[in-house]
């Protein structure tokens, strides 16, 4: 699978970034923020990073490896939610007086947990599928098309599923979906040069190490 030690390290780093961003997004998304007049969950930036990483992995290592990272992220998210729940119900030390503040930050209702897991598994798998569907049409050319198209459409699916399941009947879901999606579109458009840069750098370093070892 890996043609050089650098390529293996790059894959490990990207997988770590994917899972770390996913877990952070899950714990901060209960807060609703304002972005230039639009409302969105606070995890919008961290979660958008997962789509950038999955696109880079898809481009370099292919569909199966990207799906493997998505599956790993799903189990990591379940583990993080479970460990957070255990930390909340564990009896605090007698001298520790911050239990309620701790719970207010880390507690997630079953509804938000369900929303996170459902939106994640649907949107991330769709992102990988659409990325490679477009790549089968464009070949190795036009990375920017598959990067932006797969991310923007999958982010709409993610925003719609998460916000509807988590907040329907409680908050104005249409405004939050729109705000979250607009923010994600902006991030997707801005990340394209970085996707090209990371893909080119990994391929350049990998090719260099491969030639040096030959």
Helices and strands as residue ranges (DSSP letters): H 5-28, E 32-35, E 38-41, H 44-61, H 63-89, H 99-106, H 110-138, H 143-167, H 173-213
